[in-house]
Amino acid sequence: MATAPRRRIRLRRGVPRRWRTKLAPHPKDQTPKGRAALWLQVRRLLLAWWIWAVIALVATVLNQWWWAVGTGLFAFVCFVITPAERAPCYGLDHTFGVDDPLFIPSMSGTTGVELLAGNRIDILNNGREFYPAMLDAIRHAEGSITIEAYIYWVGRIGMEFAQALAERARAGVAVKILLDAVGSSTLGTEILEVLEAGPCQLAWYNPARWYSIGRFNHRTHRKSLIIDGRIGFTGGAGIADHWLGDAEGPGRWRDIQIRLEGPSVVPLQTGFAHNWVQTTRELISGDRFYPPIGPAGTLPAMTIMSSPEAGASSVRTMHYLSIASARRSLFIANPYFVPDVTAVAQLVDAKRRGVDVRIMAAGIHNDNWVARHNSTRLIGPLLGAGIEILEFNRTMMHQKTMVVDELWGTIGTTNFDNRSFAHNEENNVCVYDREWARELHRIFLRDLDGCDRITLASWERRGIRHRAMELVASLLEEQA
């Protein structure tokens, strides 16, 4: 019996080395937005995990066990905190404005989010306005309530939410709550017992586990409440007593939430559902969570859900493209303003082309030491370009807003820092409407009453002690 001829197996050759980058855009042929300063390059080298891993390996070979363990642990820490996302630095030149027909297709294309018509979006200032609206919506829920939150803390408002949620759960409403395992770790047993008796379902996002420790730095910073799949709330505020009141003093934070109805609610529910199934392995579906949604208003909006697991931050893309498209005015209010070299260069370019650029950040009541000192350290070039830097000093300012040319505005959960852009789950709702954007513009101007302006002269006079603290804080700039 004749045997079949044996086939010769040929291994495919890889792409020749000279072609691996030859056709890609070459950095020498492009002008990047911003150049890394020497200290930034040194810091990146100091925190490069592979360098410390090599040192640990060498120490192991030399039987220097203490050095091996120490440098090995530090290599692991550096690996965990290394961002998975890299900021764009090319293609950010100003070529069109927000009122140009090219703006919305470019924004939708780069973020992957469609601008949806038919929304109603109400701006709610401070806990005096947004907590009653949120609780009223919960108490009228008929089918489902979903919450994704970074902060849910023990306190009066936390208990009020728990009791309202438990009451609806007893009435047959599906109540599902997803809390960040770090941000809400101090919730306390009393509230948990109320929720359990509801019965509500509660899961913890990304708790510390040995098998997922490499993702420990990945947090959900979203703040979303969705009622019956039709009404959504989001913005800067979590559920804690310091958001009560009307920002009347240091113990009452300044913040903004929105109430959203219409097609743009669906992405908020989708973002919750993705993280819920990742955490619990339970898929949520059906008309209790995804009912048919018709127009609820006239506003065109896009709801951007950003995740570091995508490898590119859609909220960073939204901010950078918005800055590049500003022609007349650019107002940013953000508590933790820690711009990278690309953002600094973009803001300076906007000012040079005649844009009225104003940045409002948290001042003396800032609750984040690292963010505050890094923010102060990095604003020198902005002040030198004539950009107006304002510190809100009446109380802790916590809203995250941006409005461009009184036409394009956004409110969301994203801080203007690397942690939000590269490490956190975030969401922002963007609106393309002149009247709505003008209201956000007016809110920014009203908040100037609580601000002090930083001048270039005062910034240059800050003392050695302050500069030393900034140097220490700079080691954790990417984690701010």
C-alpha positions as CSV (number, residue, x, y, z in Angstrom):
1,M,0.0,0.0,0.0
2,A,1.5,3.3,-1.1
3,T,1.9,6.0,1.5
4,A,1.0,9.5,0.9
5,P,3.9,11.9,0.4
6,R,4.9,13.8,3.5
7,R,4.3,17.5,3.3
8,R,7.2,19.8,4.1
9,I,6.2,22.2,6.8
10,R,7.4,25.7,6.1
11,L,7.5,28.3,8.8
12,R,6.4,31.7,7.7
13,R,9.1,34.3,7.9
14,G,8.3,37.4,10.0
15,V,8.2,40.9,8.6
16,P,11.8,42.0,7.9
17,R,13.1,44.3,10.6
18,R,13.6,47.3,8.2
19,W,9.8,47.3,7.4
20,R,8.5,47.0,11.0
21,T,8.4,50.8,11.5
22,K,9.4,52.1,8.0
23,L,5.8,52.9,6.9
24,A,4.6,54.2,10.2
25,P,4.5,58.0,10.9
26,H,7.9,58.9,12.0
27,P,8.3,61.3,15.0
28,K,10.9,63.3,13.2
29,D,8.3,64.2,10.5
30,Q,5.8,65.4,13.1
31,T,5.7,68.1,15.8
32,P,4.6,66.7,19.2
33,K,2.4,68.7,21.5
34,G,4.7,69.2,24.5
35,R,8.1,67.8,25.2
36,A,9.0,65.8,28.3
37,A,11.3,67.8,30.7
38,L,14.4,66.2,32.1
39,W,12.8,65.5,35.5
40,L,9.9,63.8,33.9
41,Q,12.2,61.5,31.9
42,V,14.2,60.8,35.0
43,R,11.1,60.0,37.0
44,R,9.8,57.7,34.3
45,L,13.1,55.9,34.4
46,L,13.1,55.6,38.2
47,L,9.6,54.1,38.1
48,A,10.3,51.7,35.2
49,W,9.4,48.3,36.6
50,W,11.8,46.3,34.4
51,I,14.8,48.2,35.7
52,W,14.0,47.1,39.2
53,A,13.2,43.6,38.1
54,V,16.7,43.3,36.5
55,I,18.3,44.6,39.8
56,A,16.3,42.1,41.7
57,L,17.5,39.3,39.4
58,V,21.1,40.4,39.7
59,A,20.8,40.6,43.5
60,T,19.3,37.0,43.5
61,V,22.3,35.7,41.5
62,L,24.7,37.4,44.0
63,N,22.8,36.0,47.0
64,Q,21.9,39.5,48.2
65,W,18.5,38.4,49.4
66,W,17.4,41.6,51.2
67,W,18.2,43.6,48.0
68,A,16.4,41.0,45.9
69,V,13.2,41.0,48.0
70,G,13.2,44.8,48.3
71,T,13.8,45.6,44.6
72,G,11.5,42.8,43.6
73,L,8.6,44.2,45.6
74,F,9.3,47.7,44.2
75,A,9.4,46.3,40.7
76,F,6.0,44.8,41.3
77,V,4.6,48.1,42.7
78,C,5.9,50.0,39.7
79,F,4.3,47.4,37.4
80,V,0.9,47.8,39.1
81,I,0.9,51.6,38.9
82,T,2.2,51.8,35.3
83,P,-0.6,53.2,33.1
84,A,-1.9,50.9,30.4
85,E,-2.9,54.0,28.3
86,R,-0.6,56.5,26.6
87,A,-1.6,60.0,25.8
88,P,-1.7,61.2,22.2
89,C,0.8,63.8,21.3
90,Y,0.3,64.1,17.5
91,G,-2.6,65.2,15.4
92,L,-3.7,67.8,18.0
93,D,-3.3,71.0,16.0
94,H,-6.2,73.4,15.8
95,T,-7.8,73.0,12.4
96,F,-11.5,73.6,13.0
97,G,-13.8,75.0,15.7
98,V,-16.6,73.4,17.7
99,D,-19.1,75.2,15.4
100,D,-17.5,73.6,12.3
101,P,-19.4,70.8,10.6
102,L,-16.2,68.7,11.1
103,F,-16.3,68.8,14.9
104,I,-19.1,66.4,15.8
105,P,-18.1,63.7,13.2
106,S,-14.5,63.9,14.5
107,M,-15.6,63.8,18.1
108,S,-17.9,60.8,17.5
109,G,-15.3,59.0,15.4
110,T,-12.4,59.4,17.8
111,T,-14.4,58.6,21.0
112,G,-16.6,55.9,19.3
113,V,-19.7,57.6,20.7
114,E,-22.7,58.8,18.7
115,L,-24.3,62.2,19.3
116,L,-28.0,61.3,20.1
117,A,-30.8,63.8,19.8
118,G,-33.9,64.0,22.0
119,N,-32.5,64.4,25.5
120,R,-33.5,66.5,28.5
121,I,-30.6,67.4,30.8
122,D,-31.1,69.4,33.9
123,I,-28.1,70.9,35.8
124,L,-28.3,70.5,39.6
125,N,-26.1,72.6,41.8
126,N,-24.9,71.2,45.1
127,G,-26.5,68.6,47.4
128,R,-29.4,70.9,48.2
129,E,-30.6,70.3,44.6
130,F,-29.3,67.0,43.5
131,Y,-29.9,64.7,46.5
132,P,-33.7,65.5,46.7
133,A,-34.0,64.9,43.0
134,M,-32.1,61.6,43.2
135,L,-34.1,60.4,46.2
136,D,-37.4,61.4,44.6
137,A,-36.5,59.4,41.5
138,I,-35.6,56.3,43.6
139,R,-38.9,56.5,45.5
140,H,-40.8,56.5,42.2
141,A,-38.9,53.6,40.6
142,E,-41.1,50.9,39.2
143,G,-38.8,48.3,37.6
144,S,-35.1,48.8,38.4
145,I,-32.5,50.9,40.1
146,T,-28.8,50.6,39.3
147,I,-26.1,52.5,41.0
148,E,-22.4,52.6,40.3
149,A,-20.4,54.7,42.7
150,Y,-16.8,55.3,43.9
151,I,-17.9,56.9,47.2
152,Y,-20.8,55.7,49.3
153,W,-20.0,56.5,52.9
154,V,-21.6,56.1,56.3
155,G,-23.7,59.1,57.4
156,R,-27.1,60.6,57.4
157,I,-27.5,60.9,53.6
158,G,-26.1,57.4,53.1
159,M,-28.7,56.0,55.5
160,E,-31.5,57.9,53.7
161,F,-30.4,56.4,50.4
162,A,-30.2,52.9,51.9
163,Q,-33.7,53.2,53.4
164,A,-35.2,54.5,50.1
165,L,-33.5,51.7,48.1
166,A,-34.6,49.0,50.6
167,E,-38.2,50.2,50.5
168,R,-38.2,49.9,46.6
169,A,-36.6,46.5,46.8
170,R,-39.3,45.3,49.1
171,A,-41.8,46.6,46.6
172,G,-40.4,44.3,43.9
173,V,-38.0,46.7,42.2
174,A,-34.7,45.2,41.1
175,V,-32.0,47.1,43.1
176,K,-28.4,46.5,42.0
177,I,-25.5,48.5,43.6
178,L,-21.9,48.3,42.4
179,L,-19.4,50.1,44.7
180,D,-15.7,50.5,44.4
181,A,-13.9,48.3,46.9
182,V,-11.5,51.1,47.8
183,G,-13.6,54.3,47.6
184,S,-16.5,52.8,49.6
185,S,-14.6,50.6,52.0
186,T,-15.8,52.6,55.0
187,L,-19.5,52.2,54.3
188,G,-20.2,50.4,57.6
189,T,-22.4,47.5,58.7
190,E,-25.5,49.5,59.6
191,I,-26.1,50.7,56.0
192,L,-25.2,47.2,54.7
193,E,-27.7,45.6,57.0
194,V,-30.5,47.9,55.8
195,L,-29.6,47.1,52.2
196,E,-29.5,43.4,52.9
197,A,-32.9,43.4,54.6
198,G,-34.3,45.2,51.5
199,P,-33.3,42.9,49.8
200,C,-30.9,44.9,47.6
201,Q,-28.0,43.4,45.6
202,L,-24.6,44.9,46.3
203,A,-21.2,44.0,44.7
204,W,-17.7,45.3,45.2
205,Y,-15.8,46.4,42.2
206,N,-12.2,45.1,42.0
207,P,-11.5,44.1,45.6
208,A,-7.9,43.1,46.5
209,R,-7.4,39.4,45.5
210,W,-4.2,37.6,44.9
211,Y,-5.3,36.6,41.4
212,S,-6.2,40.1,40.4
213,I,-3.6,42.2,42.2
214,G,-2.2,43.4,38.9
215,R,-5.5,45.3,38.3
216,F,-5.7,46.7,41.8
217,N,-4.9,50.2,40.6
218,H,-7.9,50.0,38.2
219,R,-10.9,51.7,40.0
220,T,-14.4,52.6,39.1
221,H,-14.7,56.4,39.6
222,R,-18.1,56.6,38.0
223,K,-21.1,58.0,39.8
224,S,-24.3,56.9,38.1
225,L,-27.9,56.3,39.2
226,I,-30.3,54.9,36.6
227,I,-34.0,54.6,37.3
228,D,-36.1,52.1,35.2
229,G,-33.5,52.5,32.4
230,R,-35.1,55.9,31.6
231,I,-33.8,58.5,34.1
232,G,-30.1,58.9,34.8
233,F,-28.0,61.0,37.2
234,T,-24.3,61.5,37.0
235,G,-21.7,64.1,37.9
236,G,-19.0,64.8,40.5
237,A,-20.8,63.8,43.7
238,G,-20.9,60.5,45.5
239,I,-23.1,59.7,48.5
240,A,-21.7,61.3,51.6
241,D,-22.6,64.0,54.1
242,H,-20.0,66.5,52.9
243,W,-22.1,67.0,49.7
244,L,-25.2,68.1,51.7
245,G,-26.2,71.7,51.7
246,D,-25.3,74.5,49.3
247,A,-21.5,74.8,49.5
248,E,-22.0,77.4,52.2
249,G,-18.8,76.5,54.1
250,P,-15.7,74.2,54.3
251,G,-17.8,71.3,55.5
252,R,-20.1,71.4,52.5
253,W,-18.6,70.7,49.1
254,R,-19.3,72.5,45.9
255,D,-20.4,70.1,43.1
256,I,-22.7,69.6,40.1
257,Q,-24.8,66.7,39.0
258,I,-27.1,66.3,36.0
259,R,-30.5,64.6,35.6
260,L,-30.7,63.0,32.2
261,E,-33.7,61.7,30.3
262,G,-33.7,60.4,26.7
263,P,-31.5,58.1,24.5
264,S,-28.3,59.2,26.2
265,V,-29.3,57.4,29.4
266,V,-28.7,54.0,27.7
267,P,-24.8,54.2,27.7
268,L,-24.9,54.9,31.4
269,Q,-26.8,51.6,31.9
270,T,-24.5,49.8,29.5
271,G,-21.4,51.0,31.4
272,F,-23.0,49.7,34.7
273,A,-24.0,46.4,33.0
274,H,-20.4,45.8,31.7
275,N,-18.9,46.3,35.1
276,W,-21.7,44.4,36.9
277,V,-21.2,41.3,34.7
278,Q,-17.4,41.5,35.1
279,T,-17.8,41.6,38.9
280,T,-20.8,39.2,39.5
281,R,-21.0,37.2,36.2
282,E,-24.7,38.2,36.1
283,L,-26.0,39.5,32.8
284,I,-28.8,42.1,33.1
285,S,-31.3,42.3,30.3
286,G,-35.0,42.9,29.7
287,D,-37.3,45.9,29.6
288,R,-36.8,46.6,33.3
289,F,-33.3,47.7,32.5
290,Y,-33.6,48.5,28.7
291,P,-37.0,49.8,27.9
292,P,-37.9,51.5,24.6
293,I,-36.8,55.1,24.9
294,G,-38.2,57.9,22.9
295,P,-37.3,61.6,22.8
296,A,-37.6,63.3,26.2
297,G,-36.3,66.8,25.1
298,T,-34.5,68.6,22.4
299,L,-30.8,68.4,23.4
300,P,-28.3,66.5,21.3
301,A,-25.8,64.7,23.7
302,M,-23.2,62.0,23.8
303,T,-22.5,59.9,26.9
304,I,-18.9,58.8,26.9
305,M,-18.0,55.7,29.0
306,S,-14.2,55.5,29.4
307,S,-12.2,52.5,30.6
308,P,-8.4,51.9,30.8
309,E,-9.1,48.3,29.6
310,A,-9.8,49.9,26.1
311,G,-6.1,50.9,25.9
312,A,-7.0,54.5,25.0
313,S,-8.9,57.0,27.2
314,S,-12.0,58.3,25.4
315,V,-12.5,61.0,28.0
316,R,-8.9,62.2,27.5
317,T,-9.6,62.2,23.7
318,M,-12.8,64.3,24.3
319,H,-10.9,66.8,26.4
320,Y,-7.9,67.2,24.1
321,L,-10.0,67.5,20.9
322,S,-12.3,70.1,22.6
323,I,-9.3,72.2,23.6
324,A,-7.9,72.0,20.1
325,S,-11.2,73.1,18.7
326,A,-11.7,76.1,21.0
327,R,-11.8,79.5,19.1
328,R,-13.2,82.0,21.6
329,S,-13.5,80.7,25.2
330,L,-12.5,77.6,27.1
331,F,-13.6,77.3,30.8
332,I,-12.5,74.3,32.7
333,A,-13.6,73.6,36.3
334,N,-11.9,70.6,37.8
335,P,-10.8,70.0,41.4
336,Y,-7.6,68.0,40.6
337,F,-6.1,69.8,37.7
338,V,-2.8,68.0,36.9
339,P,-2.1,68.5,33.2
340,D,0.5,66.5,31.3
341,V,3.0,68.1,28.9
342,T,0.6,67.6,26.0
343,A,-2.3,69.3,27.8
344,V,-0.1,72.2,28.9
345,A,1.1,72.7,25.3
346,Q,-2.5,72.6,24.0
347,L,-3.8,75.1,26.5
348,V,-0.9,77.5,25.7
349,D,-1.6,77.1,22.0
350,A,-5.3,78.0,22.6
351,K,-4.3,81.1,24.5
352,R,-1.9,82.2,21.8
353,R,-4.6,82.0,19.1
354,G,-6.8,84.3,21.1
355,V,-9.0,81.9,23.2
356,D,-10.1,83.2,26.6
357,V,-8.7,80.2,28.7
358,R,-9.7,80.0,32.4
359,I,-8.9,77.1,34.7
360,M,-10.7,76.7,38.1
361,A,-9.3,74.2,40.6
362,A,-9.7,73.3,44.2
363,G,-7.7,75.6,46.5
364,I,-6.9,75.6,50.2
365,H,-9.6,73.0,51.0
366,N,-8.3,70.5,48.5
367,D,-8.6,67.0,50.0
368,N,-5.8,65.5,47.8
369,W,-2.3,66.6,48.9
370,V,-0.6,65.0,45.9
371,A,-2.9,66.5,43.3
372,R,-2.8,70.0,44.8
373,H,1.0,70.2,44.9
374,N,1.4,68.7,41.4
375,S,-1.2,71.2,40.1
376,T,0.8,74.1,41.6
377,R,4.0,72.8,40.2
378,L,2.7,72.4,36.7
379,I,0.9,75.7,36.1
380,G,3.9,77.9,35.6
381,P,3.9,77.7,31.7
382,L,0.1,78.4,31.8
383,L,0.5,81.5,33.9
384,G,3.4,82.6,31.7
385,A,1.2,82.4,28.6
386,G,-1.5,84.6,30.3
387,I,-4.0,81.9,31.1
388,E,-6.2,82.7,34.1
389,I,-5.7,80.2,37.0
390,L,-8.3,80.4,39.7
391,E,-8.4,78.6,43.1
392,F,-11.8,78.0,44.6
393,N,-11.2,78.7,48.3
394,R,-14.7,79.1,49.8
395,T,-15.0,75.3,50.3
396,M,-13.8,72.1,48.5
397,M,-14.8,72.5,44.8
398,H,-15.5,69.1,43.3
399,Q,-17.3,69.5,39.9
400,K,-15.8,68.4,36.7
401,T,-17.0,70.6,33.9
402,M,-15.8,72.1,30.6
403,V,-17.5,74.5,28.3
404,V,-16.1,75.6,24.9
405,D,-17.2,78.7,22.9
406,E,-20.6,78.7,24.7
407,L,-21.7,75.8,22.4
408,W,-20.1,72.5,23.6
409,G,-20.2,71.5,27.3
410,T,-19.5,68.5,29.4
411,I,-20.3,67.4,33.0
412,G,-19.0,64.1,34.4
413,T,-16.9,62.2,36.8
414,T,-13.5,62.7,35.1
415,N,-10.8,64.6,36.9
416,F,-8.2,66.4,34.7
417,D,-5.4,64.1,35.8
418,N,-3.6,60.9,34.7
419,R,-5.5,58.8,37.3
420,S,-8.9,59.5,35.7
421,F,-7.5,59.3,32.1
422,A,-5.4,56.2,32.5
423,H,-6.5,54.2,35.6
424,N,-10.2,54.8,36.3
425,E,-13.6,53.9,34.9
426,E,-15.2,57.3,34.1
427,N,-18.1,58.8,32.4
428,N,-18.9,62.2,30.9
429,V,-22.1,63.5,29.3
430,C,-21.4,66.1,26.5
431,V,-24.0,68.4,25.1
432,Y,-23.9,70.3,21.8
433,D,-26.4,73.1,22.4
434,R,-25.8,76.9,22.7
435,E,-28.4,77.7,25.4
436,W,-27.4,74.7,27.6
437,A,-23.7,75.5,27.2
438,R,-24.3,79.2,28.0
439,E,-25.9,78.1,31.3
440,L,-22.8,76.1,32.2
441,H,-20.7,79.1,31.1
442,R,-22.8,81.4,33.5
443,I,-22.3,78.9,36.4
444,F,-18.6,79.1,35.9
445,L,-18.7,82.9,36.1
446,R,-20.9,82.8,39.2
447,D,-18.3,80.6,40.9
448,L,-15.7,83.2,40.5
449,D,-17.0,84.8,43.6
450,G,-15.5,82.0,45.6
451,C,-12.1,82.1,43.9
452,D,-8.7,83.8,44.2
453,R,-6.6,84.3,41.2
454,I,-3.0,83.0,41.1
455,T,-0.6,85.4,39.4
456,L,2.7,84.5,37.8
457,A,4.5,86.7,40.4
458,S,3.0,85.0,43.4
459,W,3.7,81.6,41.8
460,E,7.3,82.4,41.3
461,R,7.6,83.6,45.0
462,R,6.5,80.3,46.5
463,G,9.1,79.2,49.1
464,I,11.7,76.4,49.2
465,R,9.5,74.4,51.6
466,H,6.6,74.5,49.1
467,R,8.8,73.6,46.2
468,A,10.3,70.7,48.2
469,M,6.8,69.3,48.8
470,E,6.0,69.7,45.1
471,L,9.2,67.7,44.3
472,V,8.0,64.9,46.6
473,A,4.5,65.0,45.1
474,S,5.9,64.8,41.6
475,L,7.1,61.2,42.2
476,L,3.4,60.3,42.3
477,E,2.1,62.6,39.6
478,E,0.8,59.8,37.5
479,Q,-1.2,58.5,40.5
480,A,-2.7,61.9,41.5
